[in-house]
């Protein structure tokens, strides 16, 4: 057995053991794709490590990467491409297109597009070194731009491999009923992804997953979200514009924290909890530590964006402390309105169970919105789309 095959099977076994690869079809695709064709001139142990690889940078900022194998496997499991599917991939590195091509053979096709000439040329060269079993087309296209040739196509699956602030307006027209979309989309600063299915004139969420991606550029770049604001080490991403000095003023007035709301295993404060907190009509945002440190009483989990609720003069934020084999979860309050928010957040947490229900995500073109929004649904309007987030439990 040659060294690359040994390394590839070692990675496959690792991804299978950790649950990223769950099906024989995804495992077979990984078995057939030589990652050295897409990550050349790199030691085998790095090529087959579960990590991202930078494809392009602008001024030291990553603008394109080859996703970590675990994320590629997770998205393929969720997208579930089948033989005969015509697939559009937005955000091209080449590796994922090769994996998709293996899964839609025979009879399918893959069209992978990117806004960056460097990325497109690299993907073409890589796919030239690794011929696919079905047609794979690579083009430089801004997928969100008006008049894109994509709008004339038809696809069973559209997979975004860039973080999407909003969807292109052409998306419903290129999908049949039951057509699928898999897309990372940050909500209030929390990185998450969605698998959706077309139903009539809207997209209905079928599954969610965690993970971060580089942001879309060009016409698909983030729109008019409020700017982050900062007070010392604390950075707040709100869902509305706030006056200069608001955060410093609120944080200087900490109220009493709630009692322990729940006890969790270490590492369990992830996507489901975030989604639950971000549902409902409350103003929301996320808070993070600029230094990724818990020093100076930082309110939240320093290694991730922690959801907050906001009022005119206050905020409430989930926090935790080590306790035994896990963490005790409680809610901290700041500002005059903080205590009321904290109690509401605590009550939401008390009634939520990680193994009950799940997030509900709908994407509706703005011109197709007909129904009133239920009280327990959070609504985001971004460009030509309205996104509705709630919890079904």
C-alpha positions in Angstrom: 0.0 0.0 0.0 1.5 3.4 -1.0 2.0 6.2 1.6 -0.8 8.4 0.3 -3.4 5.6 0.4 -2.3 4.8 3.9 -2.7 8.5 4.9 -6.0 8.7 3.2 -7.4 5.7 4.9 -6.1 6.9 8.2 -8.1 10.1 7.8 -11.2 8.2 6.7 -11.0 6.0 9.8 -10.6 9.1 12.0 -13.6 10.9 10.4 -15.7 7.8 10.7 -14.8 7.3 14.4 -15.6 10.9 15.3 -18.9 10.7 13.4 -18.2 13.1 10.5 -18.4 10.3 8.0 -21.6 8.3 8.7 -22.5 6.7 5.3 -20.8 4.3 3.0 -21.3 6.7 0.1 -19.4 9.5 1.7 -16.7 7.1 2.8 -16.4 5.8 -0.7 -16.1 9.4 -2.1 -13.2 10.1 0.3 -11.6 6.9 -0.6 -11.5 7.9 -4.3 -10.3 11.5 -4.0 -6.5 12.1 -3.7 -6.2 15.3 -1.7 -2.6 15.8 -2.9 -4.1 16.8 -6.3 -5.7 19.8 -4.6 -3.2 20.6 -1.9 0.1 20.1 -3.8 3.7 20.6 -2.5 2.6 19.9 1.1 3.7 17.1 3.4 1.3 14.1 3.4 0.7 14.4 7.2 -0.6 18.0 6.6 -2.6 17.2 3.5 -4.5 14.4 5.4 -4.8 16.3 8.7 -8.2 17.4 9.7 -7.6 21.1 9.2 -8.2 23.9 6.7 -5.7 25.0 4.1 -5.5 28.6 2.8 -6.0 29.0 -0.9 -5.9 32.8 -1.2 -5.2 35.8 1.1 -5.7 39.5 0.7 -3.5 41.6 3.0 -3.0 38.7 5.4 -6.7 37.9 5.6 -7.9 34.5 4.4 -10.4 34.9 1.6 -10.5 31.2 0.4 -9.7 27.9 2.0 -9.9 24.2 1.5 -12.3 23.3 4.2 -11.3 20.8 6.9 -12.2 17.2 5.8 -14.5 16.8 8.8 -16.6 19.8 7.6 -16.6 18.6 4.0 -17.8 15.2 5.2 -20.5 16.7 7.5 -21.9 18.9 4.7 -21.9 15.9 2.2 -23.8 13.8 4.7 -26.3 16.6 5.2 -26.6 17.4 1.5 -26.9 13.7 0.5 -26.1 14.1 -3.2 -27.2 11.0 -5.2 -26.3 9.7 -8.7 -27.8 11.8 -11.4 -27.9 15.0 -9.4 -26.9 18.3 -11.0 -25.0 20.3 -8.4 -24.0 23.9 -8.1 -21.2 24.7 -5.7 -20.6 28.4 -4.7 -17.1 28.9 -3.4 -14.6 26.7 -5.2 -11.5 25.1 -3.8 -11.6 22.0 -6.0 -11.6 19.3 -3.4 -15.2 19.5 -2.5 -16.2 19.6 -6.1 -14.2 16.3 -6.6 -16.0 14.7 -3.7 -19.4 15.9 -5.1 -18.5 14.5 -8.5 -17.9 11.1 -7.0 -21.2 11.1 -5.3 -23.4 12.2 -8.3 -21.8 9.7 -10.7 -23.1 8.3 -12.9 -25.3 10.7 -14.7 -24.8 13.9 -12.6 -22.8 17.0 -13.0 -21.0 19.6 -10.9 -20.7 23.4 -11.6 -18.3 25.1 -9.2 -18.0 28.9 -9.2 -15.9 31.5 -7.4 -15.4 35.2 -7.5 -11.6 35.0 -7.3 -9.5 34.3 -10.4 -6.8 32.8 -8.3 -9.2 30.3 -6.8 -10.7 29.4 -10.1 -7.4 28.8 -11.8 -6.2 26.7 -8.9 -9.4 24.6 -9.0 -9.1 24.0 -12.7 -5.5 22.9 -12.4 -6.3 20.6 -9.5 -9.3 19.0 -11.3 -7.0 18.6 -14.3 -4.7 16.5 -12.1 -7.7 14.5 -10.8 -10.2 13.7 -13.6 -13.8 13.3 -12.3 -16.3 10.6 -13.3 -18.8 13.2 -14.3 -18.6 16.7 -16.0 -17.2 19.3 -13.6 -17.3 22.9 -14.8 -15.3 25.7 -13.1 -16.1 29.4 -13.8 -15.3 32.8 -12.3 -18.7 34.1 -11.4 -20.1 36.4 -8.7 -23.1 34.3 -7.8 -25.0 37.2 -6.3 -24.5 39.6 -9.2 -27.5 40.6 -11.3 -27.7 38.9 -14.6 -25.5 35.9 -13.5 -25.7 33.0 -16.0 -26.4 30.7 -13.0 -30.0 32.0 -13.1 -30.6 30.2 -16.4 -29.6 26.8 -14.8 -31.4 24.0 -13.0 -30.0 22.2 -10.0 -31.0 19.4 -7.7 -28.6 20.7 -5.0 -27.0 24.1 -4.4 -24.1 24.0 -1.9 -22.5 27.2 -0.5 -19.0 26.8 0.9 -18.8 30.5 1.9 -20.6 32.2 4.8 -23.8 33.7 3.2 -25.2 36.9 4.5 -28.2 36.4 2.3 -29.2 34.1 -0.6 -29.1 35.2 -4.3 -32.5 36.3 -5.6 -32.4 33.6 -8.4 -32.2 30.7 -6.0 -35.9 29.5 -5.9 -36.1 29.6 -9.7 -33.2 27.2 -10.3 -34.5 24.5 -7.9 -37.3 22.0 -8.4 -39.8 21.3 -5.6 -37.7 19.2 -3.2 -34.5 20.7 -4.4 -31.9 21.2 -1.6 -29.7 23.9 -0.4 -26.8 23.6 2.1 -25.4 26.9 3.3 -23.4 28.3 6.2 -25.2 31.5 7.5 -24.2 33.3 10.6 -27.1 34.5 12.8 -26.4 37.4 15.2 -22.7 36.6 15.0 -23.1 32.9 15.7 -21.7 30.6 13.0 -24.1 27.9 11.9 -25.2 26.2 8.8 -28.5 25.0 7.3 -29.8 22.3 5.0 -33.0 23.5 3.4 -35.5 22.1 0.9 -37.7 24.0 -1.6 -41.4 23.9 -0.7 -43.6 26.0 -2.9 -42.0 29.5 -2.9 -39.9 29.1 0.2 -37.0 27.1 1.6 -37.7 25.0 4.7 -34.8 24.1 7.0 -34.3 20.3 7.5 -31.1 20.2 9.5 -28.5 22.5 11.1 -24.8 22.2 11.8 -22.1 24.2 13.4 -19.0 25.6 11.8 -17.3 28.7 10.4 -16.5 29.7 6.8 -14.8 32.7 5.1 -17.4 35.2 4.1 -18.9 35.7 0.7 -17.4 38.6 -1.3 -18.6 40.9 -4.1 -22.4 41.3 -4.4 -22.9 38.6 -1.7 -20.8 40.3 0.9 -22.4 41.1 4.3 -25.0 43.8 4.0 -26.1 46.6 6.4 -25.7 44.7 9.7 -24.8 47.0 12.6 -21.1 47.4 13.4 -19.5 45.7 16.3 -18.8 47.9 19.3 -16.1 47.5 21.9 -15.4 48.3 25.5 -11.9 47.2 26.6 -11.7 43.5 25.9 -15.4 43.0 25.3 -16.8 43.1 21.7 -20.5 43.2 21.1 -22.2 42.4 17.7 -25.7 43.8 18.2 -28.8 43.4 16.0 -29.4 47.2 16.0 -27.2 50.3 16.0 -26.1 51.5 19.4 -24.7 54.8 20.5 -21.0 55.3 21.2 -20.4 54.5 24.8 -23.5 52.4 25.3 -21.6 49.2 26.0 -19.2 50.7 28.4 -22.0 52.3 30.3 -24.0 49.2 30.6 -21.1 46.9 31.5 -20.1 49.3 34.3 -23.4 48.5 36.1 -23.5 44.8 36.8 -26.6 43.5 38.6 -27.1 40.3 40.5 -26.7 37.1 38.5 -29.5 34.5 38.4 -29.1 31.3 40.3 -27.8 28.2 38.6 -30.2 27.4 35.7 -28.8 24.1 34.6 -25.7 21.9 34.7 -24.1 20.8 31.5 -21.2 18.6 30.5 -18.2 20.5 29.4 -18.3 21.3 25.7 -22.1 21.1 25.4 -22.8 24.9 25.2 -22.9 24.9 21.4 -25.2 25.4 18.5 -28.5 24.1 19.9 -28.2 26.3 22.9 -27.3 29.3 20.8 -30.3 28.8 18.5 -32.6 28.4 21.4 -31.5 31.7 22.9 -31.7 33.5 19.7 -35.3 32.6 19.0 -38.2 34.8 19.9 -38.8 38.5 19.7 -36.1 39.7 22.0 -33.4 42.0 20.6 -30.3 39.9 20.4 -26.6 39.9 19.6 -23.4 38.1 20.5 -20.5 39.0 22.7 -16.9 37.8 22.5 -13.5 38.5 24.1 -11.1 40.3 21.8 -8.2 38.4 23.5 -10.1 35.1 23.7 -9.5 35.3 27.5 -11.8 34.9 30.5 -9.7 37.5 32.3 -11.3 40.5 34.1 -14.6 38.8 34.5 -15.4 38.6 30.8 -19.2 37.8 30.5 -19.5 34.7 28.3 -17.5 31.9 26.8 -14.2 33.4 25.6 -13.6 30.9 22.9 -16.8 31.5 21.0 -19.4 34.2 20.4 -21.9 34.1 23.3 -25.5 35.2 22.7 -26.9 38.2 24.5 -30.3 39.8 24.9 -30.5 43.6 24.7 -32.8 46.3 26.0 -32.7 50.1 25.9 -30.4 50.2 29.0 -29.2 46.7 29.7 -28.2 43.3 28.5 -28.3 39.7 29.7 -25.7 37.1 28.8 -25.4 33.4 29.5 -22.3 32.4 31.5 -21.0 29.4 33.3 -18.5 28.2 36.0 -16.7 24.9 36.4 -18.5 22.5 38.7 -17.6 18.9 39.3 -17.6 17.0 35.9 -19.2 19.9 34.0 -20.3 23.5 34.2 -23.1 25.3 36.1 -24.9 27.6 33.7 -26.4 30.9 34.9 -27.3 34.4 33.5 -25.5 37.7 34.3 -27.2 41.0 34.0 -25.9 44.5 33.3 -27.6 47.9 33.3 -31.0 48.9 34.6 -33.0 46.7 32.3 -30.6 43.7 32.7 -32.2 41.9 35.6 -35.6 41.5 33.9 -33.9 40.3 30.7 -31.8 37.8 32.7 -34.8 36.3 34.4 -36.5 35.9 31.0 -33.4 34.3 29.6 -33.1 32.0 32.6 -36.7 30.9 32.3 -36.1 30.1 28.6 -33.1 28.0 29.6 -35.0 26.1 32.3 -37.7 25.0 29.9 -35.3 24.0 27.1 -33.9 20.5 26.9 -31.1 19.7 24.5 -32.7 16.5 23.3 -36.2 17.9 22.7 -37.2 19.5 19.4 -34.9 21.5 17.2 -34.4 24.7 15.3 -36.8 25.7 12.5 -35.4 27.9 9.8 -37.4 29.3 6.9 -36.1 31.4 4.0 -38.8 33.3 2.1 -38.3 35.8 -0.8 -39.5 39.2 0.5 -41.9 39.5 -2.4 -43.5 36.1 -1.5 -44.1 36.9 2.2 -47.8 36.6 2.9 -48.3 35.5 6.5 -47.9 37.4 9.8 -45.0 36.4 11.9 -45.8 34.4 15.1 -44.7 36.0 18.3 -42.1 33.3 19.1 -40.3 33.7 15.7 -37.2 35.8 15.2 -37.1 37.6 11.8 -34.1 38.8 9.9 -34.6 40.7 6.6 -31.5 40.6 4.5 -31.6 41.9 0.9 -34.3 40.1 -1.1 -34.9 37.4 1.6 -36.7 37.1 4.9 -35.3 34.5 7.3 -37.4 33.2 10.2 -35.8 31.3 13.1 -37.8 29.5 15.8 -37.7 26.4 17.9 -39.9 23.3 17.6 -40.0 21.3 20.8 
